[in-house]
Amino acid sequence: KKPVVLRPAQQVVFAKNSNALTVKTLPENNETKEAWQSVSLVFDEAPMEEVAERLGRIFKVSFVFKDPQIRKCKLKVDFNNQRLAEILDMIDALLGTTYEIDGDKITFGGEGCH
């Protein structure tokens, strides 16, 4: 039998009746990413609530704000090919917040943009 080598975004399908293996390319899903995958995003004076909503959709996480005022903080930033942790670190630096990750829940605390 000939070995099958799979590349990223491929799967192999085994047909029982013919004992044949077929390599198929999976459709690219740009909607969601894993936390370790990089994304490029631009926010232009976007409220943190909107930023969190967009990041939540992309990375399949939820956000909690210890201080509701943080939701209103505005961000003007370009995230160029960055992973979730890098994005969260940048938000902390820009807004003066701190974050904690617990599973798929991210909690922002600190002073924020008061």
MOPAC internal coordinates of N, CA, C and O (Angstrom, degrees):
PM7 1SCF
backbone

  N    0.0000 0     0.00 0     0.00 0    0    0    0
  C    1.4680 1     0.00 0     0.00 0    1    0    0
  C    1.5274 1   110.13 1     0.00 0    2    1    0
  O    1.2310 1   121.23 1   -35.06 1    3    2    1
  N    1.3081 1   115.26 1   144.94 1    3    2    1
  C    1.4585 1   122.14 1   179.96 1    5    3    2
  C    1.5354 1   109.32 1   -85.80 1    6    5    3
  O    1.2310 1   119.37 1   -48.26 1    7    6    5
  N    1.3387 1   118.82 1   131.74 1    7    6    5
  C    1.4705 1   119.94 1   179.22 1    9    7    6
  C    1.5307 1   110.95 1   -68.55 1   10    9    7
  O    1.2310 1   121.13 1   -28.16 1   11   10    9
  N    1.3253 1   115.44 1   151.84 1   11   10    9
  C    1.4597 1   121.63 1   177.57 1   13   11   10
  C    1.5205 1   107.77 1  -112.51 1   14   13   11
  O    1.2310 1   120.87 1   -50.47 1   15   14   13
  N    1.3239 1   115.94 1   129.53 1   15   14   13
  C    1.4592 1   121.31 1   177.59 1   17   15   14
  C    1.5240 1   107.82 1  -109.01 1   18   17   15
  O    1.2310 1   121.05 1   -55.11 1   19   18   17
  N    1.3209 1   115.60 1   124.89 1   19   18   17
  C    1.4574 1   120.47 1   178.89 1   21   19   18
  C    1.5152 1   110.52 1  -100.21 1   22   21   19
  O    1.2310 1   120.77 1   -40.36 1   23   22   21
  N    1.2835 1   116.13 1   139.64 1   23   22   21
  C    1.4614 1   123.93 1   175.02 1   25   23   22
  C    1.5341 1   107.78 1  -102.29 1   26   25   23
  O    1.2310 1   120.19 1   -12.78 1   27   26   25
  N    1.3366 1   117.25 1   167.22 1   27   26   25
  C    1.4621 1   118.08 1   176.12 1   29   27   26
  C    1.5350 1   110.64 1   -55.37 1   30   29   27
  O    1.2310 1   120.78 1   -35.11 1   31   30   29
  N    1.2999 1   116.12 1   144.89 1   31   30   29
  C    1.4688 1   124.13 1   179.80 1   33   31   30
  C    1.5272 1   112.84 1    67.03 1   34   33   31
  O    1.2310 1   120.42 1  -152.49 1   35   34   33
  N    1.3254 1   116.80 1    27.51 1   35   34   33
  C    1.4586 1   120.45 1   174.90 1   37   35   34
  C    1.5245 1   109.07 1  -124.38 1   38   37   35
  O    1.2310 1   121.22 1   -23.67 1   39   38   37
  N    1.3258 1   115.27 1   156.33 1   39   38   37
  C    1.4587 1   120.98 1   173.72 1   41   39   38
  C    1.5183 1   107.97 1  -139.31 1   42   41   39
  O    1.2310 1   120.84 1   -21.73 1   43   42   41
  N    1.3126 1   116.01 1   158.27 1   43   42   41
  C    1.4604 1   120.08 1   177.60 1   45   43   42
  C    1.5214 1   107.88 1  -111.42 1   46   45   43
  O    1.2310 1   121.10 1   -40.51 1   47   46   45
  N    1.3244 1   115.50 1   139.49 1   47   46   45
  C    1.4607 1   121.96 1   178.50 1   49   47   46
  C    1.5228 1   107.72 1  -116.75 1   50   49   47
  O    1.2310 1   120.93 1   -50.96 1   51   50   49
  N    1.3353 1   115.82 1   129.04 1   51   50   49
  C    1.4632 1   121.65 1   179.71 1   53   51   50
  C    1.5221 1   109.17 1  -102.21 1   54   53   51
  O    1.2310 1   120.67 1   -56.11 1   55   54   53
  N    1.3127 1   116.33 1   123.89 1   55   54   53
  C    1.4682 1   121.27 1   176.59 1   57   55   54
  C    1.5245 1   107.89 1   -96.95 1   58   57   55
  O    1.2310 1   120.53 1   -67.79 1   59   58   57
  N    1.3304 1   116.59 1   112.21 1   59   58   57
  C    1.4673 1   121.70 1  -177.25 1   61   59   58
  C    1.5243 1   112.55 1   -59.13 1   62   61   59
  O    1.2310 1   120.98 1   134.36 1   63   62   61
  N    1.3189 1   115.73 1   -45.64 1   63   62   61
  C    1.4624 1   119.29 1  -173.74 1   65   63   62
  C    1.5281 1   113.17 1   -63.24 1   66   65   63
  O    1.2310 1   119.88 1   148.10 1   67   66   65
  N    1.3442 1   117.84 1   -31.90 1   67   66   65
  C    1.4662 1   119.87 1  -178.48 1   69   67   66
  C    1.5307 1   113.07 1  -112.08 1   70   69   67
  O    1.2310 1   120.19 1   178.94 1   71   70   69
  N    1.3324 1   117.24 1    -1.06 1   71   70   69
  C    1.4624 1   122.43 1  -175.36 1   73   71   70
  C    1.5307 1   112.00 1    54.04 1   74   73   71
  O    1.2310 1   120.63 1  -148.10 1   75   74   73
  N    1.3296 1   116.39 1    31.90 1   75   74   73
  C    1.4660 1   121.02 1  -177.96 1   77   75   74
  C    1.5252 1   110.29 1  -100.69 1   78   77   75
  O    1.2310 1   121.33 1   -36.98 1   79   78   77
  N    1.3188 1   115.05 1   143.02 1   79   78   77
  C    1.4570 1   121.88 1   174.05 1   81   79   78
  C    1.5180 1   107.98 1  -105.88 1   82   81   79
  O    1.2310 1   120.96 1   -47.60 1   83   82   81
  N    1.3297 1   115.77 1   132.40 1   83   82   81
  C    1.4564 1   120.55 1   178.36 1   85   83   82
  C    1.5230 1   108.24 1  -123.82 1   86   85   83
  O    1.2310 1   120.42 1   -50.99 1   87   86   85
  N    1.3343 1   116.79 1   129.01 1   87   86   85
  C    1.4597 1   121.59 1   177.28 1   89   87   86
  C    1.5247 1   108.13 1   -90.44 1   90   89   87
  O    1.2310 1   121.27 1   -51.64 1   91   90   89
  N    1.3407 1   115.17 1   128.36 1   91   90   89
  C    1.4652 1   120.61 1   178.62 1   93   91   90
  C    1.5178 1   108.94 1  -122.96 1   94   93   91
  O    1.2310 1   121.13 1   -35.83 1   95   94   93
  N    1.3257 1   115.45 1   144.17 1   95   94   93
  C    1.4595 1   121.06 1   175.63 1   97   95   94
  C    1.5174 1   108.28 1   -89.98 1   98   97   95
  O    1.2310 1   121.19 1   -50.30 1   99   98   97
  N    1.3361 1   115.32 1   129.70 1   99   98   97
  C    1.4584 1   120.50 1  -179.73 1  101   99   98
  C    1.5253 1   109.54 1   -77.75 1  102  101   99
  O    1.2310 1   120.03 1   -33.35 1  103  102  101
  N    1.3265 1   117.55 1   146.65 1  103  102  101
  C    1.4686 1   119.06 1   176.22 1  105  103  102
  C    1.5235 1   109.25 1   -66.53 1  106  105  103
  O    1.2310 1   121.11 1   -38.68 1  107  106  105
  N    1.3201 1   115.48 1   141.32 1  107  106  105
  C    1.4675 1   119.41 1  -178.92 1  109  107  106
  C    1.5142 1   109.09 1   -75.26 1  110  109  107
  O    1.2310 1   121.17 1   -46.13 1  111  110  109
  N    1.3170 1   115.37 1   133.87 1  111  110  109
  C    1.4590 1   121.19 1   179.23 1  113  111  110
  C    1.5216 1   107.80 1  -109.47 1  114  113  111
  O    1.2310 1   120.69 1   -78.92 1  115  114  113
  N    1.3085 1   116.29 1   101.08 1  115  114  113
  C    1.4643 1   120.85 1  -179.43 1  117  115  114
  C    1.5174 1   112.36 1   -85.58 1  118  117  115
  O    1.2310 1   120.55 1   174.04 1  119  118  117
  N    1.3175 1   116.55 1    -5.96 1  119  118  117
  C    1.4496 1   120.34 1  -176.13 1  121  119  118
  C    1.5334 1   112.61 1   -71.86 1  122  121  119
  O    1.2310 1   120.41 1   138.07 1  123  122  121
  N    1.3375 1   116.82 1   -41.93 1  123  122  121
  C    1.4575 1   119.04 1  -175.67 1  125  123  122
  C    1.5184 1   110.73 1  -126.83 1  126  125  123
  O    1.2310 1   121.58 1   -28.10 1  127  126  125
  N    1.3172 1   114.59 1   151.90 1  127  126  125
  C    1.4673 1   121.87 1   179.00 1  129  127  126
  C    1.5165 1   107.88 1  -135.31 1  130  129  127
  O    1.2310 1   121.25 1   -21.99 1  131  130  129
  N    1.3208 1   115.20 1   158.01 1  131  130  129
  C    1.4580 1   120.36 1   171.36 1  133  131  130
  C    1.5257 1   107.42 1   -82.78 1  134  133  131
  O    1.2310 1   120.45 1   -20.31 1  135  134  133
  N    1.3359 1   116.74 1   159.69 1  135  134  133
  C    1.4664 1   120.80 1  -176.39 1  137  135  134
  C    1.5254 1   112.71 1   -58.40 1  138  137  135
  O    1.2310 1   120.08 1   151.42 1  139  138  137
  N    1.3423 1   117.46 1   -28.58 1  139  138  137
  C    1.4591 1   120.36 1  -177.17 1  141  139  138
  C    1.5229 1   111.95 1   -85.97 1  142  141  139
  O    1.2310 1   119.90 1   171.99 1  143  142  141
  N    1.3309 1   117.79 1    -8.01 1  143  142  141
  C    1.4563 1   120.08 1  -179.84 1  145  143  142
  C    1.5322 1   109.95 1   -85.53 1  146  145  143
  O    1.2310 1   121.02 1   -29.49 1  147  146  145
  N    1.3225 1   115.65 1   150.51 1  147  146  145
  C    1.4591 1   121.22 1  -177.85 1  149  147  146
  C    1.5160 1   111.63 1   -91.20 1  150  149  147
  O    1.2310 1   121.55 1   -33.72 1  151  150  149
  N    1.3466 1   114.65 1   146.28 1  151  150  149
  C    1.4611 1   120.98 1   174.68 1  153  151  150
  C    1.5200 1   108.42 1  -135.45 1  154  153  151
  O    1.2310 1   121.21 1   -19.16 1  155  154  153
  N    1.3105 1   115.29 1   160.84 1  155  154  153
  C    1.4595 1   121.84 1   172.93 1  157  155  154
  C    1.5168 1   107.86 1  -120.44 1  158  157  155
  O    1.2310 1   120.88 1   -57.24 1  159  158  157
  N    1.3348 1   115.92 1   122.76 1  159  158  157
  C    1.4613 1   121.85 1  -177.54 1  161  159  158
  C    1.5219 1   109.22 1  -137.26 1  162  161  159
  O    1.2310 1   120.64 1   -30.11 1  163  162  161
  N    1.3347 1   116.39 1   149.89 1  163  162  161
  C    1.4558 1   121.73 1   176.82 1  165  163  162
  C    1.5237 1   107.95 1  -125.95 1  166  165  163
  O    1.2310 1   120.99 1   -49.77 1  167  166  165
  N    1.3199 1   115.71 1   130.23 1  167  166  165
  C    1.4562 1   121.87 1   174.94 1  169  167  166
  C    1.5191 1   107.96 1  -123.66 1  170  169  167
  O    1.2310 1   120.32 1   -51.56 1  171  170  169
  N    1.3303 1   117.00 1   128.44 1  171  170  169
  C    1.4588 1   121.91 1  -177.89 1  173  171  170
  C    1.5221 1   108.92 1  -119.60 1  174  173  171
  O    1.2310 1   121.31 1   -84.64 1  175  174  173
  N    1.3316 1   115.10 1    95.36 1  175  174  173
  C    1.4661 1   122.07 1  -177.51 1  177  175  174
  C    1.5323 1   111.49 1    57.20 1  178  177  175
  O    1.2310 1   121.06 1  -141.48 1  179  178  177
  N    1.3364 1   115.57 1    38.52 1  179  178  177
  C    1.4662 1   121.02 1   179.90 1  181  179  178
  C    1.5277 1   109.15 1   -85.00 1  182  181  179
  O    1.2310 1   120.33 1   -42.34 1  183  182  181
  N    1.3504 1   116.97 1   137.66 1  183  182  181
  C    1.4668 1   118.56 1   175.42 1  185  183  182
  C    1.5272 1   110.26 1   -65.62 1  186  185  183
  O    1.2310 1   121.04 1   -32.86 1  187  186  185
  N    1.3146 1   115.62 1   147.14 1  187  186  185
  C    1.4601 1   121.34 1  -177.91 1  189  187  186
  C    1.5241 1   111.57 1   -56.25 1  190  189  187
  O    1.2310 1   120.24 1   148.11 1  191  190  189
  N    1.3146 1   117.14 1   -31.89 1  191  190  189
  C    1.4648 1   120.86 1   177.73 1  193  191  190
  C    1.5329 1   110.40 1   -59.45 1  194  193  191
  O    1.2310 1   120.33 1   137.40 1  195  194  193
  N    1.3236 1   116.97 1   -42.60 1  195  194  193
  C    1.4681 1   121.93 1   178.65 1  197  195  194
  C    1.5350 1   111.09 1   -68.55 1  198  197  195
  O    1.2310 1   121.04 1   139.10 1  199  198  197
  N    1.3239 1   115.62 1   -40.90 1  199  198  197
  C    1.4723 1   120.80 1   178.04 1  201  199  198
  C    1.5218 1   109.68 1   -60.45 1  202  201  199
  O    1.2310 1   120.50 1   133.44 1  203  202  201
  N    1.3397 1   116.64 1   -46.56 1  203  202  201
  C    1.4677 1   121.63 1  -179.36 1  205  203  202
  C    1.5193 1   111.19 1   -63.09 1  206  205  203
  O    1.2310 1   120.63 1   140.11 1  207  206  205
  N    1.3308 1   116.39 1   -39.89 1  207  206  205
  C    1.4603 1   120.27 1   179.81 1  209  207  206
  C    1.5371 1   110.36 1   -62.57 1  210  209  207
  O    1.2310 1   121.11 1   135.76 1  211  210  209
  N    1.3186 1   115.48 1   -44.24 1  211  210  209
  C    1.4726 1   119.78 1  -179.34 1  213  211  210
  C    1.5319 1   111.49 1   -67.64 1  214  213  211
  O    1.2310 1   120.45 1   135.07 1  215  214  213
  N    1.3244 1   116.75 1   -44.93 1  215  214  213
  C    1.4755 1   120.17 1   177.79 1  217  215  214
  C    1.5284 1   110.44 1   -63.08 1  218  217  215
  O    1.2310 1   120.72 1   141.66 1  219  218  217
  N    1.3191 1   116.22 1   -38.34 1  219  218  217
  C    1.4630 1   120.80 1   178.99 1  221  219  218
  C    1.5163 1   112.05 1   -60.66 1  222  221  219
  O    1.2310 1   120.92 1   137.19 1  223  222  221
  N    1.3344 1   115.85 1   -42.81 1  223  222  221
  C    1.4722 1   120.37 1   178.52 1  225  223  222
  C    1.5227 1   110.88 1   -65.97 1  226  225  223
  O    1.2310 1   120.63 1   135.52 1  227  226  225
  N    1.3134 1   116.40 1   -44.48 1  227  226  225
  C    1.4686 1   120.60 1  -175.49 1  229  227  226
  C    1.5309 1   111.38 1   -68.33 1  230  229  227
  O    1.2310 1   120.29 1   133.06 1  231  230  229
  N    1.3413 1   117.05 1   -46.94 1  231  230  229
  C    1.4595 1   121.21 1  -173.36 1  233  231  230
  C    1.5304 1   114.10 1   -99.14 1  234  233  231
  O    1.2310 1   119.79 1  -176.37 1  235  234  233
  N    1.3248 1   118.00 1     3.63 1  235  234  233
  C    1.4711 1   122.59 1   179.30 1  237  235  234
  C    1.5304 1   111.69 1    57.14 1  238  237  235
  O    1.2310 1   121.15 1  -130.11 1  239  238  237
  N    1.3356 1   115.41 1    49.89 1  239  238  237
  C    1.4652 1   121.70 1   177.45 1  241  239  238
  C    1.5310 1   108.14 1  -130.18 1  242  241  239
  O    1.2310 1   120.98 1   -15.70 1  243  242  241
  N    1.3275 1   115.73 1   164.30 1  243  242  241
  C    1.4632 1   120.00 1   174.94 1  245  243  242
  C    1.5227 1   108.84 1  -118.62 1  246  245  243
  O    1.2310 1   120.94 1   -25.84 1  247  246  245
  N    1.3146 1   115.80 1   154.16 1  247  246  245
  C    1.4561 1   121.31 1  -178.14 1  249  247  246
  C    1.5131 1   110.79 1  -118.70 1  250  249  247
  O    1.2310 1   121.47 1   -37.72 1  251  250  249
  N    1.3383 1   114.79 1   142.28 1  251  250  249
  C    1.4525 1   122.78 1   175.67 1  253  251  250
  C    1.5259 1   106.33 1  -125.70 1  254  253  251
  O    1.2310 1   120.62 1   -40.30 1  255  254  253
  N    1.3389 1   116.42 1   139.70 1  255  254  253
  C    1.4614 1   121.19 1   178.61 1  257  255  254
  C    1.5139 1   108.59 1  -115.27 1  258  257  255
  O    1.2310 1   120.55 1   -63.34 1  259  258  257
  N    1.3562 1   116.56 1   116.66 1  259  258  257
  C    1.4700 1   119.80 1   178.80 1  261  259  258
  C    1.5242 1   110.03 1   -63.12 1  262  261  259
  O    1.2310 1   120.34 1   142.73 1  263  262  261
  N    1.3233 1   116.96 1   -37.27 1  263  262  261
  C    1.4599 1   122.55 1   177.53 1  265  263  262
  C    1.5306 1   107.56 1  -113.37 1  266  265  263
  O    1.2310 1   119.72 1   -63.47 1  267  266  265
  N    1.3383 1   118.15 1   116.53 1  267  266  265
  C    1.4666 1   120.49 1  -177.20 1  269  267  266
  C    1.5263 1   113.15 1   -58.69 1  270  269  267
  O    1.2310 1   119.93 1   157.84 1  271  270  269
  N    1.3272 1   117.74 1   -22.16 1  271  270  269
  C    1.4714 1   120.84 1   179.70 1  273  271  270
  C    1.5346 1   111.54 1   -62.78 1  274  273  271
  O    1.2310 1   120.35 1   151.30 1  275  274  273
  N    1.3251 1   116.94 1   -28.70 1  275  274  273
  C    1.4762 1   120.32 1  -178.73 1  277  275  274
  C    1.5280 1   110.24 1   -61.30 1  278  277  275
  O    1.2310 1   120.25 1   148.37 1  279  278  277
  N    1.3317 1   117.12 1   -31.63 1  279  278  277
  C    1.4744 1   121.09 1   178.79 1  281  279  278
  C    1.5249 1   111.95 1   -56.29 1  282  281  279
  O    1.2310 1   120.86 1   148.86 1  283  282  281
  N    1.3521 1   115.97 1   -31.14 1  283  282  281
  C    1.4686 1   121.12 1  -174.74 1  285  283  282
  C    1.5245 1   112.93 1   -88.54 1  286  285  283
  O    1.2310 1   120.14 1   168.11 1  287  286  285
  N    1.3272 1   117.34 1   -11.89 1  287  286  285
  C    1.4687 1   120.35 1  -179.76 1  289  287  286
  C    1.5261 1   109.17 1   -58.80 1  290  289  287
  O    1.2310 1   120.64 1   -43.56 1  291  290  289
  N    1.3364 1   116.38 1   136.44 1  291  290  289
  C    1.4709 1   120.87 1  -178.01 1  293  291  290
  C    1.5227 1   110.28 1   -97.02 1  294  293  291
  O    1.2310 1   121.67 1   -39.85 1  295  294  293
  N    1.3317 1   114.41 1   140.15 1  295  294  293
  C    1.4715 1   120.98 1   178.42 1  297  295  294
  C    1.5205 1   110.13 1  -118.94 1  298  297  295
  O    1.2310 1   120.66 1   -49.02 1  299  298  297
  N    1.3117 1   116.33 1   130.98 1  299  298  297
  C    1.4632 1   122.87 1   171.16 1  301  299  298
  C    1.5232 1   104.79 1  -123.33 1  302  301  299
  O    1.2310 1   121.10 1   -79.54 1  303  302  301
  N    1.3402 1   115.51 1   100.46 1  303  302  301
  C    1.4641 1   119.23 1  -172.30 1  305  303  302
  C    1.5260 1   110.07 1  -157.32 1  306  305  303
  O    1.2310 1   121.34 1   -31.71 1  307  306  305
  N    1.3182 1   115.04 1   148.29 1  307  306  305
  C    1.4671 1   122.26 1   171.82 1  309  307  306
  C    1.5196 1   107.81 1  -109.59 1  310  309  307
  O    1.2310 1   120.25 1   -58.56 1  311  310  309
  N    1.3152 1   117.12 1   121.44 1  311  310  309
  C    1.4586 1   121.36 1   172.63 1  313  311  310
  C    1.5228 1   105.67 1   -99.61 1  314  313  311
  O    1.2310 1   120.72 1   -68.04 1  315  314  313
  N    1.3208 1   116.23 1   111.96 1  315  314  313
  C    1.4533 1   120.51 1  -175.08 1  317  315  314
  C    1.5200 1   110.51 1  -108.92 1  318  317  315
  O    1.2310 1   120.70 1   -74.65 1  319  318  317
  N    1.3259 1   116.27 1   105.35 1  319  318  317
  C    1.4655 1   121.80 1   176.60 1  321  319  318
  C    1.5298 1   111.23 1    57.36 1  322  321  319
  O    1.2310 1   120.53 1  -128.25 1  323  322  321
  N    1.3383 1   116.60 1    51.75 1  323  322  321
  C    1.4607 1   121.22 1  -177.41 1  325  323  322
  C    1.5202 1   111.44 1  -119.11 1  326  325  323
  O    1.2310 1   121.45 1   -28.33 1  327  326  325
  N    1.3401 1   114.82 1   151.67 1  327  326  325
  C    1.4612 1   121.67 1   177.98 1  329  327  326
  C    1.5334 1   109.42 1   -87.42 1  330  329  327
  O    1.2310 1   120.85 1   -13.48 1  331  330  329
  N    1.3244 1   115.98 1   166.52 1  331  330  329
  C    1.4562 1   120.73 1  -176.22 1  333  331  330
  C    1.5265 1   112.07 1   -54.79 1  334  333  331
  O    1.2310 1   119.85 1   133.90 1  335  334  333
  N    1.3259 1   117.89 1   -46.10 1  335  334  333
  C    1.4765 1   120.21 1  -178.10 1  337  335  334
  C    1.5279 1   111.27 1   -60.63 1  338  337  335
  O    1.2310 1   120.38 1   141.03 1  339  338  337
  N    1.3185 1   116.87 1   -38.97 1  339  338  337
  C    1.4705 1   120.65 1   179.13 1  341  339  338
  C    1.5328 1   110.28 1   -67.20 1  342  341  339
  O    1.2310 1   120.89 1   140.76 1  343  342  341
  N    1.3201 1   115.91 1   -39.24 1  343  342  341
  C    1.4676 1   120.70 1   178.49 1  345  343  342
  C    1.5295 1   110.07 1   -64.18 1  346  345  343
  O    1.2310 1   120.44 1   134.77 1  347  346  345
  N    1.3292 1   116.76 1   -45.23 1  347  346  345
  C    1.4702 1   120.63 1   179.95 1  349  347  346
  C    1.5272 1   110.96 1   -63.65 1  350  349  347
  O    1.2310 1   120.08 1   139.79 1  351  350  349
  N    1.3326 1   117.45 1   -40.21 1  351  350  349
  C    1.4717 1   120.89 1   177.31 1  353  351  350
  C    1.5247 1   110.87 1   -61.58 1  354  353  351
  O    1.2310 1   120.57 1   139.01 1  355  354  353
  N    1.3279 1   116.51 1   -40.99 1  355  354  353
  C    1.4633 1   121.14 1  -179.94 1  357  355  354
  C    1.5316 1   110.49 1   -66.26 1  358  357  355
  O    1.2310 1   120.48 1   138.17 1  359  358  357
  N    1.3343 1   116.69 1   -41.83 1  359  358  357
  C    1.4681 1   120.11 1   177.72 1  361  359  358
  C    1.5259 1   109.74 1   -60.82 1  362  361  359
  O    1.2310 1   120.29 1   135.92 1  363  362  361
  N    1.3239 1   117.06 1   -44.08 1  363  362  361
  C    1.4664 1   120.88 1   177.62 1  365  363  362
  C    1.5208 1   111.21 1   -56.98 1  366  365  363
  O    1.2310 1   120.49 1   134.42 1  367  366  365
  N    1.3267 1   116.67 1   -45.58 1  367  366  365
  C    1.4645 1   121.09 1  -178.46 1  369  367  366
  C    1.5303 1   110.90 1   -65.31 1  370  369  367
  O    1.2310 1   120.25 1   140.10 1  371  370  369
  N    1.3218 1   117.12 1   -39.90 1  371  370  369
  C    1.4601 1   120.79 1  -176.97 1  373  371  370
  C    1.5305 1   112.93 1   -75.17 1  374  373  371
  O    1.2310 1   120.50 1   142.30 1  375  374  373
  N    1.3246 1   116.65 1   -37.70 1  375  374  373
  C    1.4660 1   120.08 1  -173.55 1  377  375  374
  C    1.5283 1   114.21 1  -103.22 1  378  377  375
  O    1.2310 1   120.04 1   170.28 1  379  378  377
  N    1.3187 1   117.52 1    -9.72 1  379  378  377
  C    1.4567 1   119.31 1  -177.13 1  381  379  378
  C    1.5182 1   112.23 1    73.35 1  382  381  379
  O    1.2310 1   120.73 1  -148.19 1  383  382  381
  N    1.3234 1   116.22 1    31.81 1  383  382  381
  C    1.4595 1   121.16 1   179.10 1  385  383  382
  C    1.5244 1   109.33 1  -102.18 1  386  385  383
  O    1.2310 1   121.39 1    -4.91 1  387  386  385
  N    1.3122 1   114.95 1   175.09 1  387  386  385
  C    1.4595 1   122.00 1   169.71 1  389  387  386
  C    1.5238 1   106.18 1  -131.90 1  390  389  387
  O    1.2310 1   120.52 1   -27.63 1  391  390  389
  N    1.3204 1   116.62 1   152.37 1  391  390  389
  C    1.4636 1   118.54 1   178.79 1  393  391  390
  C    1.5078 1   110.50 1  -131.30 1  394  393  391
  O    1.2310 1   121.47 1   -26.76 1  395  394  393
  N    1.3400 1   114.79 1   153.24 1  395  394  393
  C    1.4646 1   122.64 1   174.41 1  397  395  394
  C    1.5204 1   106.96 1  -129.10 1  398  397  395
  O    1.2310 1   120.78 1   -40.22 1  399  398  397
  N    1.3168 1   116.12 1   139.78 1  399  398  397
  C    1.4542 1   120.86 1   177.43 1  401  399  398
  C    1.5208 1   108.61 1  -110.12 1  402  401  399
  O    1.2310 1   121.03 1   -52.57 1  403  402  401
  N    1.3225 1   115.64 1   127.43 1  403  402  401
  C    1.4585 1   121.78 1   176.49 1  405  403  402
  C    1.5308 1   106.74 1  -131.13 1  406  405  403
  O    1.2310 1   120.98 1   -84.63 1  407  406  405
  N    1.3302 1   115.73 1    95.37 1  407  406  405
  C    1.4659 1   119.93 1  -176.33 1  409  407  406
  C    1.5164 1   110.02 1    67.24 1  410  409  407
  O    1.2310 1   120.60 1    61.93 1  411  410  409
  N    1.3378 1   116.46 1  -118.07 1  411  410  409
  C    1.4627 1   119.70 1   179.30 1  413  411  410
  C    1.5337 1   111.16 1  -105.60 1  414  413  411
  O    1.2310 1   120.54 1  -161.87 1  415  414  413
  N    1.3357 1   116.57 1    18.13 1  415  414  413
  C    1.4690 1   121.69 1   177.79 1  417  415  414
  C    1.5325 1   109.70 1  -112.58 1  418  417  415
  O    1.2310 1   120.95 1   -50.89 1  419  418  417
  N    1.3309 1   115.80 1   129.11 1  419  418  417
  C    1.4630 1   121.45 1   179.39 1  421  419  418
  C    1.5208 1   107.59 1  -116.53 1  422  421  419
  O    1.2310 1   121.05 1   -55.27 1  423  422  421
  N    1.3296 1   115.60 1   124.73 1  423  422  421
  C    1.4623 1   121.13 1  -178.89 1  425  423  422
  C    1.5131 1   109.66 1  -110.06 1  426  425  423
  O    1.2310 1   121.09 1   -54.97 1  427  426  425
  N    1.3467 1   115.53 1   125.03 1  427  426  425
  C    1.4675 1   121.33 1   175.85 1  429  427  426
  C    1.5092 1   108.79 1   -98.07 1  430  429  427
  O    1.2310 1   121.05 1   -47.61 1  431  430  429
  N    1.3166 1   115.60 1   132.39 1  431  430  429
  C    1.4528 1   122.53 1   176.07 1  433  431  430
  C    1.5005 1   109.92 1  -131.42 1  434  433  431
  O    1.2310 1   120.64 1    14.11 1  435  434  433
  N    1.3310 1   116.38 1  -165.89 1  435  434  433
  C    1.4519 1   120.64 1   178.34 1  437  435  434
  C    1.5162 1   111.59 1    92.16 1  438  437  435
  O    1.2310 1   121.51 1     6.10 1  439  438  437
  N    1.3237 1   114.72 1  -173.90 1  439  438  437
  C    1.4599 1   121.24 1  -176.15 1  441  439  438
  C    1.5135 1   113.11 1   -74.37 1  442  441  439
  O    1.2310 1   119.88 1   143.83 1  443  442  441
  N    1.3096 1   117.83 1   -36.17 1  443  442  441
  C    1.4615 1   119.83 1  -176.59 1  445  443  442
  C    1.5155 1   110.81 1    70.84 1  446  445  443
  O    1.2310 1   120.33 1    33.12 1  447  446  445
  N    1.3111 1   116.97 1  -146.88 1  447  446  445
  C    1.4708 1   121.28 1  -171.84 1  449  447  446
  C    1.5234 1   113.44 1   -99.06 1  450  449  447
  O    1.2310 1   119.55 1  -153.20 1  451  450  449
  N    1.3126 1   118.47 1    26.80 1  451  450  449
  C    1.4845 1   121.07 1  -177.26 1  453  451  450
  C    1.4971 1   111.17 1   -53.86 1  454  453  451
  O    1.2310 1   120.10 1   180.00 1  455  454  453

